[in-house]
Amino acid sequence: MPQIAQLAETYASQIFWLLIFFGFTFFVIGRGMVPKVMDTVALRDKQIADDLAAAQAAQDGAEEQEETWRQRENENRVSAQALISEAKAKGAANSEKKIAAAQKRLDTKLAEAEVRISDAHTSAMKEVEGVAAEATQDIVQRLAGAKVTKAAASKAVKEALAHV
Amino acid sequence: MAAEEGKVDPMHQFTIEPLFGTEKLLDFDGINLAFTNSAMWMAITTVLLTVFVAGGLKRELVPGRWQMAVEFFTGFIDDMLEANVGKEGRKYVPYIFSLFMFILFANLLGLMPLGVIGVHPFTFTSHFTVTGVLAIISFAIVLVVGFWKHGFKFFSLFVPHGTPLPMVPAIALIEFFSFLIRPFSLALRLFVAMMAGHVLLKVLSSFVIDGINAGVGIAALVSIPSFALMIAISALEILVAGIQAYVFALLTSLYINDAEHLH
């Protein structure tokens, strides 16, 4: 077994060169290069994480904006609805008022017309009575030869007309 | 001599051969620091590892395949430390990463079929002088961190929570020894796993060669099944190369967790 047979003559060389080469490996590769490699990895991980965070923030922002937009839209719709119903109410009130005014005017006209009609009727009836009374007087004089007073004639006419 | 050359010595692959520096240059009073084949493969491992990690240093936002591969390994070590030690574990990433990748590359390079082009791979993780040094470094870090953070309270590591009072001395003794054995188990596990796999492959390859030399009948009976087994075991060894590097790194991070948080 050379490891033991050659131990005395080779141990110093083995240890010496191992320390040289492993020392080089440790100081140049381990201490010099490995941290740089790991920095690169850390940098990349950080960049990926940052990008993901930025994307997440952008999405959150977009969602928030959409939410505010939706809210504004809803408010606008509500106010538009209110405007419409107010206008409707105003229009309805207006037309009601106009209708009421027109109704009143019509009512007064109707009342006046009725009064006029009844006046005309009354005067016409009076005339008819007068004419009838004179006619009655005339008829009675001619048929009976009797003279009837105007008052009696008109009384009889009134009685007769009441039965008509 | 010719007959001996035909024999495969499964242990020969672990022989350390000085390449240069055996003379005055690297010889200090009998302490010989010759540049050996083992040191050469450490150098190759270091160079390839440097090239590999440097290829992932492009620092692009959208990584290419190479950068992705390097980031996979750093992320793997980072996650392991995060899971085992927690937030404080991040500062050990350079060490655990170096340890894991160095062992992984060494294990895998030792398995490379470079013999076919005449280069003999040498698995320096199959030497306990090497795994021992790595284990001692890990253990030293555990001790330094433990005493630095907790002072003498670090000794409470040897008394698990809820130990009945009369049991404390016995438990403390057992825990103390299990703690002291850690660097040995760490070093031996890697060394033995690497050596066993390579010996097994060499033994099987000697079966293949000897079987072929012995004639067609024996070749069909011995060499072909042995070769099939070698292919399967080679695949297993690649797995073991990764697993052993992982186990070394994992256990080191668990021990560091003990030092950081006690029990």
Interface residues (C-beta under 8 A of the other chain):
Chain A: M1 P2 Q3 Q6 L7 E9 T10 Y11 A12 S13 Q14 I15 F16 W17 L18 L19 I20 F21 F22 F24 T25 F26 V28 I29 G30 R31 M33 V34 P35 K36 V37 M38 D39 T40 V41 L43 R44 Q47
Chain B: M11 H12 F14 T15 I16 P18 L26 I31 N32 L33 A34 F35 T36 S38 A39 M42 A43 T45 T46 L49 T50 V53 A54 G56 L57 R59 E60 L61 P63 Q67 V70 E71 T74 G75 D78 V93 P94 Y95 F97 S98 M101 F102 F124 S126 H127 F128 T129 V130 V133 L134 I137 F191 M195
